[in-house]
Amino acid sequence: MIRSSLKLPIIYKKKYKDMAMEKRFFFGLLIAAIVSAIRAGDVSFDKNYHVTWGNSHVTSLNQGREIHLLMDNTSGAGFQSNVGYASGFFQMKIKTPNKDSTGAVTTFYLTSNPQNTGNHDELDFEFLGSKGPPFTLQTNVFANDRGGREQRIHLWFDPTADFHTYGILWNQHQIVFYVDNTPIRVFKNNTNIGVNYPSQQLVIQGSLWNGEGWASGGRKIDWSQAPFIASFQGFNVDGCQFHDTATKAQCYNSNLWWNGNKYLELDPAQHKALQYARTKYMFQDYCTSPSGRYHKECGSNK
């Protein structure tokens, strides 16, 4: 076979070059779409989580992309991430129990090993069941085994009617609690003034449990409304896995997007949204409680 030694005209070179660029462009869009889908939580529960208690009270739907935790008068249920993390932006889509769920508490939180007594860290979302509006959401922060930082808000929507996204940003600068991308609470790293800051390996947990007597002002659960069902979606995890103390510093690298400049502090629009949420919806704040044990940090966290 005789091979031609003729060179392609410039116009054809440009055509092929443009086609190659177009292919790279659409390939890039495809990759971006895949990454976006993964970040949206389009992975199965088993990829990142496992059931820790109440196995018979857990139901999986849509090939593991949604789970239901059930609670009756015999048990509730809970789950935990397969690994621990040292930083990240942790989100979950949750729909809380409907009916009269007074005393049934739905949770989504990060926690250190509970056996580490005297050195416990924890970041909490706790949905306090109710008969109807207002719907109460409590957040709390434990650092070096000191909690007592409860804040409560009335949600501006019905969390039993549909899924909403609840997120916790945790880096070495700040912890931010989000409801549908609206910041409702900030806890800054104030170790420079002697305030403890969560710094251990934390696992992600979720649960539905009997909190009567604590969450309901002493009112008992109406078991005729059972089973109570809390639904969870969005099982992807944007977090830095904790392997050992020697490598923990890697989780503070600014190349991880949740450690980047955008997440060092709230921007002006987020500050405005935070202040609006605090003013309009917060009705209990440890910073204004009589004990005032943590007033040292409160001024910088507003």
C-alpha positions in Angstrom: 0.0 0.0 0.0 1.4 3.4 -1.0 1.1 6.0 1.7 0.5 9.5 0.6 3.1 12.1 1.6 0.7 15.0 1.0 0.1 17.2 4.0 -3.4 18.2 5.1 -4.4 21.8 4.1 -4.6 24.3 6.9 -8.4 24.4 6.8 -8.6 20.7 7.5 -6.1 20.9 10.3 -8.3 23.6 11.9 -11.4 21.5 11.4 -9.8 18.5 13.2 -8.4 20.7 15.9 -11.9 22.2 16.5 -13.5 18.8 16.6 -10.9 17.6 19.2 -11.6 20.7 21.3 -15.3 20.1 21.0 -14.9 16.5 22.2 -12.8 17.6 25.1 -15.4 20.2 26.0 -18.3 17.8 26.0 -16.2 15.2 27.9 -15.5 17.9 30.5 -19.3 18.6 30.7 -19.9 14.9 31.2 -17.4 14.6 34.0 -18.8 17.7 35.6 -22.3 16.2 35.4 -21.1 13.0 37.0 -19.3 14.9 39.8 -22.4 17.0 40.4 -24.6 13.9 40.6 -22.3 12.3 43.1 -22.2 15.5 45.2 -26.0 15.6 45.1 -25.9 12.4 47.0 -26.8 9.9 44.2 -25.0 7.0 45.9 -26.4 4.1 47.9 -26.6 4.0 51.7 -24.2 1.0 51.9 -21.4 2.9 50.2 -20.7 5.2 53.1 -23.0 4.0 56.0 -24.2 1.0 58.0 -27.0 0.3 60.5 -25.8 0.4 64.1 -29.0 -0.5 65.9 -32.6 -1.4 65.3 -31.9 -3.4 62.1 -35.5 -4.6 61.9 -36.7 -1.0 62.0 -34.7 0.1 58.9 -36.2 0.0 55.4 -34.2 0.6 52.2 -35.8 2.1 49.1 -34.8 3.0 45.5 -31.7 0.7 45.5 -30.5 2.1 48.8 -30.8 5.8 47.8 -33.3 6.4 50.5 -33.8 4.7 53.9 -36.5 4.9 56.5 -36.0 4.6 60.2 -39.0 3.4 62.0 -39.8 3.8 65.7 -42.5 1.9 67.7 -42.8 1.0 71.3 -40.2 -1.7 70.9 -37.3 0.2 69.3 -36.1 3.0 67.2 -33.1 2.8 64.8 -29.7 4.4 64.0 -26.9 4.4 61.5 -23.3 5.5 61.2 -20.7 6.3 58.6 -18.2 3.5 57.8 -15.2 5.8 58.5 -14.4 8.9 60.5 -13.5 12.4 59.3 -11.4 15.3 60.3 -13.0 18.1 58.2 -15.7 18.4 55.5 -19.1 19.7 54.5 -21.6 17.1 55.6 -25.1 17.2 54.3 -28.2 15.0 54.5 -31.7 15.3 53.1 -34.2 14.5 55.8 -38.0 14.2 56.2 -39.1 14.0 59.8 -42.1 11.9 61.1 -45.6 13.3 60.5 -48.7 12.7 62.6 -48.3 13.6 66.3 -44.6 12.7 66.8 -44.2 14.6 70.1 -41.3 12.9 71.9 -39.9 11.2 68.8 -36.4 12.7 68.1 -34.8 12.6 64.7 -31.1 13.3 64.6 -28.2 14.0 62.2 -24.9 14.7 63.8 -21.1 14.2 63.9 -19.6 12.6 67.0 -16.3 11.4 68.4 -16.0 7.9 69.9 -18.5 8.0 72.9 -16.0 5.9 74.8 -13.6 8.9 74.9 -15.0 10.1 78.2 -13.7 13.5 79.2 -12.8 14.4 75.7 -16.0 14.2 73.7 -16.7 16.3 70.5 -20.1 16.5 68.8 -22.0 18.7 66.3 -25.8 18.1 66.5 -29.0 18.5 64.5 -31.9 17.4 66.6 -35.5 17.6 65.4 -37.9 17.6 68.3 -41.1 15.9 67.3 -44.4 17.8 67.6 -48.1 17.6 66.9 -47.8 20.3 64.3 -46.3 23.8 63.8 -44.2 25.2 65.1 -41.6 22.7 64.3 -38.5 22.9 66.5 -34.9 22.2 65.5 -32.2 22.2 68.1 -28.4 22.4 67.4 -25.6 21.9 69.9 -21.8 21.8 70.0 -19.7 19.7 72.2 -15.9 20.4 72.4 -13.6 18.6 74.8 -16.6 17.1 76.6 -18.3 20.5 77.2 -21.8 20.9 75.7 -24.6 23.0 77.0 -24.5 25.1 73.8 -28.1 24.5 72.8 -29.8 26.8 70.4 -33.4 26.2 69.2 -35.2 27.6 66.2 -38.7 27.3 64.8 -38.4 26.1 61.2 -40.0 28.3 58.6 -41.5 25.2 56.7 -43.0 21.9 57.5 -40.1 19.4 57.7 -42.6 16.4 57.7 -44.0 17.3 54.3 -40.9 17.0 52.1 -37.2 16.5 52.2 -34.9 19.5 53.1 -31.2 19.6 53.2 -29.3 20.0 56.5 -25.6 20.6 56.4 -22.6 21.1 58.7 -19.4 22.8 57.5 -16.4 21.9 59.7 -13.0 23.2 59.0 -10.2 24.7 61.1 -11.8 28.2 60.9 -15.5 27.7 61.6 -18.4 25.4 62.0 -21.6 26.4 60.2 -25.0 24.8 60.5 -27.1 25.2 57.3 -30.8 24.6 56.5 -31.4 24.5 52.8 -28.2 26.6 52.3 -29.3 29.2 54.8 -26.8 29.5 57.7 -28.6 29.3 61.0 -25.6 29.0 63.3 -21.8 29.7 63.4 -19.2 28.4 65.9 -15.8 29.9 65.2 -12.4 28.5 66.1 -11.6 30.6 69.2 -8.9 28.5 70.6 -6.8 31.7 70.7 -8.9 32.9 73.6 -9.1 29.6 75.3 -12.4 28.2 73.8 -12.2 24.5 73.0 -12.9 23.5 69.3 -13.8 20.1 68.0 -10.6 18.5 66.7 -11.1 14.7 66.9 -12.0 12.1 64.4 -15.8 12.4 64.0 -18.2 9.8 62.5 -21.6 10.7 61.0 -24.7 9.4 62.7 -28.4 9.5 62.2 -31.2 8.1 64.4 -34.8 8.1 65.4 -35.3 7.5 69.1 -37.6 8.0 72.1 -36.8 11.4 73.6 -40.0 11.8 75.7 -39.4 13.6 78.9 -36.6 15.6 77.4 -37.8 16.8 74.0 -41.5 17.2 74.8 -41.5 19.0 78.1 -42.5 15.8 79.9 -45.3 14.7 77.5 -45.4 11.0 76.8 -45.3 9.6 73.2 -48.7 8.7 71.8 -48.0 5.2 70.6 -51.3 5.0 68.8 -49.6 7.1 66.1 -46.8 4.6 65.6 -44.9 3.6 63.7 -43.1 6.9 63.3 -40.9 7.2 60.2 -37.9 9.4 59.5 -36.6 9.4 55.9 -33.1 10.1 54.8 -31.5 10.7 51.4 -28.1 12.0 50.1 -25.5 9.5 51.2 -22.5 10.9 49.5 -19.9 12.4 51.9 -17.7 15.4 51.1 -15.2 14.9 53.9 -11.5 14.2 54.6 -11.2 10.7 56.0 -9.2 10.4 59.2 -6.5 7.7 59.0 -4.2 8.6 61.9 -3.0 11.5 64.0 0.2 11.8 61.9 -1.8 12.5 58.7 -4.6 14.6 60.2 -3.0 17.8 59.0 -3.8 16.8 55.4 -7.4 17.3 56.2 -6.7 21.0 56.8 -5.2 21.5 53.4 -6.7 24.5 51.5 -6.9 22.4 48.3 -9.9 20.7 49.9 -12.8 22.8 48.7 -14.4 23.2 52.1 -11.1 24.6 53.4 -10.8 27.2 50.7 -11.1 30.9 51.0 -14.9 30.8 50.3 -15.4 28.9 53.5 -13.1 30.8 55.9 -16.0 33.0 57.0 -19.5 33.9 55.8 -19.8 36.4 53.0 -22.0 39.5 53.4 -25.2 37.8 52.0 -24.7 34.8 54.3 -24.2 37.1 57.3 -27.5 38.9 56.5 -29.3 35.5 56.1 -27.8 34.3 59.4 -28.9 37.5 61.3 -32.4 37.2 59.8 -32.7 33.6 60.8 -31.5 34.3 64.4 -33.8 37.3 64.8 -37.0 35.8 63.3 -36.8 32.1 64.2 -34.5 31.6 67.2 -36.3 31.4 70.5 -33.7 29.8 72.8 -30.0 30.5 72.9 -27.4 29.4 75.5 -25.7 32.7 75.1 -28.6 34.5 76.7 -29.3 31.9 79.4 -28.8 32.8 83.0 -25.8 30.5 83.4 -23.9 32.2 80.6 -21.1 29.7 80.9 -19.8 30.3 77.4 -20.1 34.0 77.0 -16.5 34.3 76.1 -17.2 32.8 72.6 -20.7 34.2 72.1 -19.8 37.6 70.8 -17.7 36.3 67.9 -20.3 33.7 66.8 -23.2 36.1 66.1 
